């Protein structure tokens, strides 16, 4: 099971690192929103704001590096949690056709928080 956890941790870290870097260098194609006008409008607003994608990208890069190197692992999982929730909600409400990657990120994030719950228990008491 340890090897599976290592693969999941590094895989999630690499995924976040790539998506974070993409928010600065735009080397991946944008999602095809099809008829999801609300999703496209919000996405374009984030792009035009000039600060949202650098903010999210920086957090994804830092969390990705933390997961890959296993430095500040527990803090990285907490930092990623609100991003995971918002990405899933964005796709669930505005763009359900592209929800699978968001669900993968969220499920792995929640899995690791659950697995390490003893490190977080004091935060909710």
Secondary structure as GFF3:
##gff-version 3
##sequence-region A 1 125
A	DSSP	alpha_helix	2	25	.	.	.	ID=ss1
A	DSSP	alpha_helix	37	49	.	.	.	ID=ss2
A	DSSP	alpha_helix	52	69	.	.	.	ID=ss3
A	DSSP	alpha_helix	73	94	.	.	.	ID=ss4
A	DSSP	three_ten_helix	96	98	.	.	.	ID=ss5
A	DSSP	alpha_helix	100	115	.	.	.	ID=ss6
A	DSSP	three_ten_helix	117	119	.	.	.	ID=ss7
A	DSSP	three_ten_helix	121	123	.	.	.	ID=ss8
###
